[in-house]
Amino acid sequence: MTPHFSYVRPGSLKEAIGQLRQNGAVVHAGGTDLLGCLREKIFDVRKVVSLSGLPDLRGVEKVSGGGLRIGALTTITEIAEHPLIQKRYTALAQGASEVASPQLRNQGTIGGNLCQKPRCWYYRGEFHCMRKGGDICYAAGGENQFHCIFGSGGRCYIVHPSDTAPALAALQAQVEITGPQGLRTVPVDDFHALPEDDVERETWLEPNEIVTAVRLPAPPPSLKSSYRKIRARRSWDFALAGAALALELDGDRVVDGRVFLSGAAPVPWRSLSVEEAIRGKVLDDATIVKAADAVVKAARPLEKNKYKLPLFRGMIQEELRRFRENLA
Ligand SMILES: Cc1cc2nc3c(=O)[nH]c(=O)nc-3n(C[C@H](O)[C@H](O)[C@H](O)COP(=O)(O)OP(=O)(O)OC[C@H]3O[C@@H](n4cnc5c(N)ncnc54)[C@H](O)[C@@H]3O)c2cc1C
């Protein structure tokens, strides 16, 4: 049963931020994740602050310098289908098109996608795990087939669930955050919290702050990007393994690249080892095999998720080969 809470629908951003001052107040965007959390009583909610009365937070606009600003309430469908995003920020359009099902993409927003709660069944179930203030991670010695292989810090083994966050991080996007002190921006790759830094939070957003937009810089002309997701079910499912690649190319040589993994760690996980293996190199077979081996070099799998190692290896090989074929 859903717990009792009050519901407000502010007509201005300032009012919405003011409403979040109360303990137990949460933001409601599309509600596709939040309503499940309420029903499952994952956290204590006393007030739901709807953003639906703030139309200024919707939509995609070009900004000076050639980048894009995507309002936090822009739906995942709008992002997946936006022609400019498909053309210039392909990884983001592909990531968005891999989120959940058509119905959830029509309702879910980019702000909610970045801030959604993890899917660990112990966290979502009736377990007082470390992330909920307890002193045990039940996944560490339990049913850990869908858990992380990097970044647990030996504390919490969730995987970050968003399909757009790795793409945004690879594309060097910034999160625009508005709070009582005004506006600040944070690179997407610094927005999510590792368990070793704070095991009870997923992002560095303060309780009375709102994600108002994401900002994408103008991509260099030679940038090509992609997002690949492997999942158990085709209809809808979270990533078992995924990767966002944003590569600057000079012919078939990789000048530079950013690679972020999904289904791998409690945050979108930057694979510096893959980046290092391909930087300055021609995408020949030897480079591709080296990069695929490098992706899991520092992995620490659990008892039931060792299958992720060949999955990541194979996926990186396939993705890099796909880049090469598209260059031919
Ligand atoms: C069956 C199912 C399958 C799913 N599959 C996937 C998947 O494959 N990939 C994927 O990435 N996601 C998936 N999701 C998660 C979710 O639907 C999407 O992430 C969606 O984009 C969330 O957006 P929302 O607007 O509905 O968020 P909400 O449910 O409204 O909010 C989610 C969380 O973010 C906070 N929040 C929302 N907006 C803001 C904001 N602007 N500022 C600050 N905090 C905010 C809320 O307080 C809440 O804690 C799935 C969900 C379900 C139910």
The ligand as a Gaussian input file, in Angstrom:
#p B3LYP/6-31G(d) Opt

LIG

0 1
 C        9.659000      -1.536000     -15.552000
 C       10.708000      -0.466000     -15.588000
 C       11.794000      -0.611000     -16.442000
 C       12.777000       0.381000     -16.511000
 N       13.833000       0.211000     -17.351000
 C       14.789000       1.165000     -17.421000
 C       15.909000       0.997000     -18.297000
 O       16.034000       0.010000     -19.011000
 N       16.850000       1.974000     -18.330000
 C       16.750000       3.102000     -17.566000
 O       17.636000       3.965000     -17.654000
 N       15.713000       3.278000     -16.727000
 C       14.736000       2.359000     -16.635000
 N       13.664000       2.529000     -15.787000
 C       13.647000       3.649000     -14.849000
 C       12.775000       4.879000     -15.196000
 O       11.586000       4.578000     -15.791000
 C       13.499000       5.865000     -16.059000
 O       14.771000       6.058000     -15.536000
 C       12.809000       7.226000     -16.154000
 O       13.551000       8.031000     -17.055000
 C       12.703000       7.965000     -14.822000
 O       12.184000       9.248000     -15.075000
 P       10.901000       9.814000     -14.306000
 O       10.689000      11.186000     -14.820000
 O        9.733000       8.890000     -14.406000
 O       11.446000       9.856000     -12.821000
 P       10.660000       9.881000     -11.450000
 O       10.115000       8.530000     -11.165000
 O        9.702000      11.012000     -11.394000
 O       11.873000      10.199000     -10.468000
 C       12.913000       9.266000     -10.269000
 C       13.811000       9.789000      -9.134000
 O       14.476000      10.962000      -9.536000
 C       14.110000      12.098000      -8.734000
 N       13.947000      13.196000      -9.694000
 C       13.214000      13.156000     -10.844000
 N       13.387000      14.287000     -11.525000
 C       14.217000      15.065000     -10.812000
 C       14.767000      16.361000     -11.024000
 N       14.487000      17.073000     -12.124000
 N       15.590000      16.876000     -10.069000
 C       15.880000      16.148000      -8.952000
 N       15.405000      14.915000      -8.708000
 C       14.582000      14.364000      -9.642000
 C       12.832000      11.691000      -8.020000
 O       12.705000      12.334000      -6.756000
 C       13.024000      10.190000      -7.880000
 O       13.818000       9.869000      -6.759000
 C       12.656000       1.552000     -15.709000
 C       11.548000       1.683000     -14.860000
 C       10.589000       0.706000     -14.794000
 C        9.422000       0.898000     -13.879000

